[in-house]
């Protein structure tokens, strides 16, 4: 917030016309206070006089807007916090204000997602997978061993006996261990993702279908192409590790090649390249495998893209209020942190603010 904007905000409070967001921004300005000397400016006036005036005006607004039933609205909570903060000395103000802001803006915290997935068998049976589970079952002539992975071991299988299974994760989940397909290829699923695959591969092609995001380590077999199908892409392996992001709420499906070679809609990719099915570009592959390693990796990403990713992992709803910054955010943050820690880091990086209320996170203007 510029000095001119802050002065206008103070004027609205003086006149008794402050909105909920005005009070929030007023408090947040103090949370970013780095130099008390900024107050010593003719434009602000005497420090003590300003403090007393602001306290009086906010108290008046609280009295005027206090509900008869005793239920305090959100504005009043902010205003009450402002009164408490403005009544203490400027020297201790910043630290006390920071704690109060956390309690006010973050009414509750939200824990990160966890390692869990659901395997749906051909007959509709569902098995919830988590670390520590040990189980063996049969799918036709294929044996499925669940322990440190979901391993499909194919026996002698006639083409007519092939059935299909689906591995899926919900919001706030990622696969606890890799899916190991009958050919030895490994697949990890991010949140809100699924992969449907045959219990044994027959014929010239090994075909799987997926939604969401998955990381593949494919066992190359020149005689039997490995093909991943999404709604908009057909990806053919030529011995490789690659990530496919095919969330329906993203602008496009992105296939990122980590090593080896793939064809995306018949376009050949080299390691470090990415395709949306129409064109190829060079990218930093670290950010596209970070989720598999337990991290968020933002690289000049806008806040709306970031919040979509956070929503999948923390199972939240996201709202926006005011003019939201278009600046890019760059950070690498552990996915094991509660959401408040993630939001604090983003707030300290660029001009953006958040309020958590239940499972809803509101992104406020800078």
C-alpha positions in Angstrom: 0.0 0.0 0.0 1.4 3.4 -0.9 1.5 6.3 1.6 -1.3 8.1 -0.4 -3.5 5.1 -0.3 -2.9 4.6 3.4 -3.8 8.3 4.1 -7.1 7.9 2.2 -7.8 4.8 4.3 -7.2 6.7 7.5 -9.5 9.4 6.3 -12.3 6.9 5.7 -11.8 5.6 9.3 -11.8 9.2 10.6 -15.1 9.9 8.9 -16.7 6.7 10.1 -17.0 5.2 6.6 -14.5 2.3 6.9 -15.5 -1.0 5.3 -14.5 -4.4 6.6 -11.7 -4.6 4.1 -10.5 -1.1 5.1 -10.0 -2.2 8.7 -8.3 -5.4 7.5 -5.9 -3.5 5.3 -5.3 -1.0 8.0 -4.2 -3.8 10.4 -2.2 -5.5 7.7 -0.3 -2.3 7.0 1.0 -2.5 10.6 1.9 -6.2 10.1 4.4 -5.1 7.5 5.8 -2.2 9.5 9.6 -2.4 9.3 10.5 1.1 10.3 8.8 3.0 13.1 10.4 6.2 11.8 7.9 6.1 8.9 5.4 7.7 11.3 7.6 10.7 11.8 6.3 12.5 8.7 4.3 15.7 8.4 1.8 13.9 6.3 0.8 11.6 9.2 1.0 14.2 12.0 1.8 13.6 15.6 2.1 9.9 16.4 0.2 10.0 19.7 -2.5 12.2 18.3 -3.1 9.9 15.4 -3.2 6.8 17.7 -5.8 8.4 19.9 -7.9 9.8 17.1 -8.0 6.4 15.3 -8.9 4.6 18.6 -11.8 7.0 19.2 -13.1 6.8 15.7 -13.0 3.0 15.6 -14.7 2.8 19.0 -17.5 5.1 17.7 -18.0 2.8 14.7 -18.2 -0.2 16.9 -20.8 1.4 19.1 -22.8 2.5 16.1 -22.7 -0.9 14.5 -23.0 -3.1 17.5 -25.8 -5.7 17.0 -28.6 -5.9 19.5 -28.4 -9.7 19.7 -24.8 -9.6 20.8 -23.4 -11.4 17.8 -20.4 -9.5 16.6 -19.9 -9.1 12.8 -16.6 -9.7 11.1 -15.9 -5.9 10.8 -16.3 -5.5 14.6 -13.8 -8.2 15.3 -11.3 -6.4 13.1 -12.1 -3.1 14.7 -11.9 -4.5 18.2 -8.5 -5.9 17.3 -7.5 -2.4 16.0 -8.6 -0.8 19.3 -6.5 -3.2 21.4 -3.5 -2.7 19.2 -3.7 1.1 19.0 -3.9 1.4 22.7 -0.4 -0.1 23.3 2.9 1.6 22.8 4.4 1.9 19.3 7.5 0.1 20.4 5.7 -3.2 21.3 3.0 -2.7 18.6 4.4 -4.7 15.8 4.9 -8.0 17.6 1.6 -7.9 19.4 -0.2 -6.9 16.1 1.4 -9.8 14.3 0.0 -12.3 16.8 -3.4 -10.7 16.8 -3.5 -10.6 13.0 -2.9 -14.3 12.8 -5.7 -15.1 15.3 -8.1 -12.8 13.4 -7.4 -13.7 9.8 -6.8 -17.4 10.4 -9.8 -18.4 12.4 -8.7 -22.0 12.1 -5.9 -23.9 10.4 -6.1 -26.6 7.7 -3.9 -29.7 7.8 -2.2 -30.9 4.6 -3.4 -33.8 2.5 -2.3 -37.3 3.2 -1.1 -40.5 1.5 -4.2 -42.5 0.4 -5.8 -43.8 -2.7 -8.6 -46.2 -3.7 -8.2 -49.2 -6.0 -11.4 -50.2 -7.8 -11.4 -53.8 -9.1 -13.1 -55.1 -12.2 -16.1 -56.3 -10.1 -16.6 -52.9 -8.4 -14.9 -53.8 -5.1 -13.0 -50.9 -3.6 -9.8 -51.2 -1.5 -8.6 -48.1 0.4 -4.8 -48.0 0.2 -2.6 -46.5 2.9 0.9 -47.1 4.1 1.3 -50.2 6.1 -1.4 -52.1 4.3 -0.4 -55.7 3.2 -2.7 -57.7 1.0 -2.7 -60.1 -1.9 -5.6 -60.7 -4.3 -6.3 -62.1 -7.7 -7.7 -60.4 -10.8 -8.3 -63.2 -13.3 -4.9 -64.8 -13.8 -3.1 -61.7 -12.5 -1.9 -61.5 -8.9 -2.0 -58.1 -7.2 0.4 -57.6 -4.3 -0.1 -54.6 -2.1 2.7 -53.6 0.4 5.3 -51.0 -0.6 3.6 -50.7 -4.0 0.6 -52.0 -5.9 2.2 -54.6 -8.0 0.4 -56.5 -10.8 2.0 -59.8 -11.7 0.5 -61.2 -14.9 0.1 -64.9 -15.5 -0.8 -66.6 -18.7 -3.8 -64.6 -19.9 -6.1 -65.0 -22.9 -7.1 -61.7 -24.5 -10.7 -62.3 -23.6 -9.8 -62.6 -19.9 -8.4 -59.1 -19.6 -10.2 -56.9 -17.1 -9.6 -53.3 -16.0 -8.8 -51.7 -12.7 -8.8 -48.0 -11.6 -6.5 -46.4 -9.1 -7.8 -43.0 -7.9 -7.1 -40.2 -5.4 -9.5 -37.7 -4.0 -9.1 -34.1 -2.9 -6.3 -34.0 -0.4 -4.9 -37.4 -1.3 -1.9 -38.7 -3.2 -0.9 -42.3 -3.8 1.0 -43.7 -0.8 3.2 -45.8 -3.1 3.6 -46.5 -6.8 1.3 -48.5 -9.0 3.5 -51.1 -10.7 1.8 -52.2 -13.9 2.2 -55.8 -15.3 5.1 -54.6 -17.6 7.0 -53.1 -14.6 6.2 -49.5 -15.4 5.6 -47.3 -12.3 2.9 -44.6 -11.8 2.4 -42.1 -9.0 -0.8 -40.2 -8.7 -1.2 -36.6 -7.4 -4.5 -35.4 -5.8 -7.8 -35.6 -7.6 -6.4 -38.1 -10.2 -7.1 -41.5 -11.6 -5.6 -44.1 -13.9 -7.5 -46.9 -15.6 -5.4 -49.9 -16.8 -5.7 -53.5 -17.9 -4.7 -56.2 -15.4 -2.4 -57.6 -18.1 -1.0 -56.1 -21.3 -1.7 -58.0 -24.5 -1.3 -57.1 -28.2 1.1 -54.5 -29.6 0.2 -51.6 -27.4 0.1 -51.0 -23.6 -2.7 -48.4 -23.2 -3.7 -46.6 -20.0 -6.2 -43.7 -19.5 -5.8 -41.0 -16.9 -7.2 -37.8 -15.4 -5.5 -35.3 -13.0 -1.8 -35.6 -12.6 0.5 -38.6 -12.7 4.2 -39.3 -12.9 5.3 -42.2 -15.1 8.4 -44.3 -15.1 7.9 -46.5 -18.1 9.6 -49.8 -18.7 10.5 -49.4 -22.4 9.7 -52.1 -24.8 10.3 -51.2 -28.5 7.9 -53.9 -29.7 5.0 -52.8 -27.5 4.4 -49.1 -27.3 3.3 -47.6 -24.0 0.5 -45.1 -24.5 -1.2 -42.7 -22.1 -4.5 -41.2 -23.1 -6.0 -38.1 -21.6 -9.0 -36.1 -22.9 -6.8 -34.0 -25.2 -3.5 -35.9 -25.6 -2.2 -39.2 -26.7 1.3 -39.7 -25.3 3.6 -42.5 -26.6 6.6 -43.6 -24.6 10.0 -44.2 -26.2 11.7 -45.2 -22.9 11.2 -42.4 -20.4 10.1 -40.7 -17.2 7.4 -38.0 -17.7 4.7 -36.1 -15.9 1.2 -35.5 -17.2 -1.0 -32.8 -15.8 -4.5 -33.2 -17.2 -6.7 -31.5 -14.6 -9.9 -30.3 -16.2 -9.8 -27.0 -14.4 -6.4 -26.1 -15.9 -6.1 -24.2 -19.2 -4.4 -27.2 -21.0 -3.0 -30.6 -20.5 0.8 -30.4 -20.1 3.1 -33.3 -20.6 6.7 -32.7 -19.3 9.5 -35.0 -20.2 12.0 -35.7 -17.4 14.2 -38.2 -19.2 14.1 -40.4 -22.4 11.7 -39.5 -25.2 8.0 -39.3 -25.7 5.7 -38.3 -28.5 2.7 -36.1 -27.6 0.1 -36.0 -30.4 3.0 -37.2 -32.7 5.3 -34.3 -31.6 8.7 -35.6 -30.3 9.9 -34.3 -27.0 13.4 -34.2 -25.6 14.3 -34.1 -21.9 13.4 -30.7 -20.4 10.6 -30.1 -22.9 6.9 -29.8 -22.3 3.9 -29.9 -24.7 0.3 -28.9 -24.5 -0.5 -31.0 -27.5 -0.1 -28.1 -29.9 3.4 -26.8 -29.3 6.7 -27.6 -27.5 8.6 -25.5 -25.1 11.6 -25.8 -22.7 10.8 -25.8 -19.0 12.4 -26.4 -15.6 11.5 -30.0 -14.9 12.1 -29.8 -11.2 8.8 -28.0 -10.6 6.9 -30.7 -12.3 8.2 -33.6 -10.2 8.2 -31.6 -6.9 4.8 -32.9 -5.8 6.2 -36.4 -6.0 9.0 -35.4 -3.7 6.6 -33.7 -1.2 6.9 -30.1 -2.3 5.0 -27.3 -3.9 7.2 -25.6 -6.5 6.0 -22.2 -7.8 8.0 -20.4 -10.5 6.6 -17.0 -11.4 3.1 -18.5 -11.0 0.1 -16.2 -10.6 -2.0 -16.5 -7.4 -5.0 -18.1 -9.1 -2.9 -21.0 -10.5 -1.4 -21.4 -7.0 -4.7 -21.5 -5.3 -6.0 -24.2 -7.7 -3.1 -26.4 -6.7 -3.6 -25.6 -2.9 -7.3 -26.4 -3.2 -6.6 -29.9 -4.5 -4.2 -30.7 -1.6 -6.0 -28.9 1.3 -9.5 -29.6 0.1 -10.6 -25.9 0.4 -12.9 -23.5 -1.5 -11.3 -20.3 -2.7 -12.9 -16.9 -3.0 -11.4 -13.6 -4.3 -12.1 -10.1 -3.0 -10.9 -6.8 -4.5 -8.2 -6.3 -7.1 -5.9 -9.3 -7.0 -2.3 -9.0 -7.8 -1.1 -10.3 -11.2 2.5 -10.6 -10.1 4.2 -14.0 -10.2 5.2 -16.0 -7.1 8.3 -18.1 -6.8 8.8 -20.4 -3.9 9.5 -24.1 -3.0 7.5 -25.1 0.1 6.9 -28.5 1.7 3.4 -30.0 1.2 3.5 -31.3 4.8 2.9 -27.8 6.2 -0.5 -26.6 7.4 -2.1 -24.2 5.0 -1.4 -21.1 7.3 2.3 -21.6 6.9 1.9 -21.7 3.1 -0.2 -18.5 3.1 2.2 -16.7 5.4 5.1 -17.4 3.0 3.0 -16.1 0.0 2.1 -13.0 2.0 5.7 -12.3 2.8 6.7 -12.8 -0.9 4.3 -10.4 -2.6 1.3 -8.2 -2.0 -1.5 -10.6 -1.2 -3.5 -11.4 1.9 -5.7 -14.3 3.0 -8.5 -15.0 5.5 -9.2 -18.6 6.5 -12.8 -19.3 7.6 -13.6 -23.0 8.0 -12.7 -24.7 4.7 -12.9 -21.4 2.8 -9.9 -19.3 2.0 -10.5 -15.7 0.8 -7.7 -14.0 -1.2 -7.7 -10.3 -0.6 -6.4 -7.4 -2.7 -2.9 -6.3 -2.2 
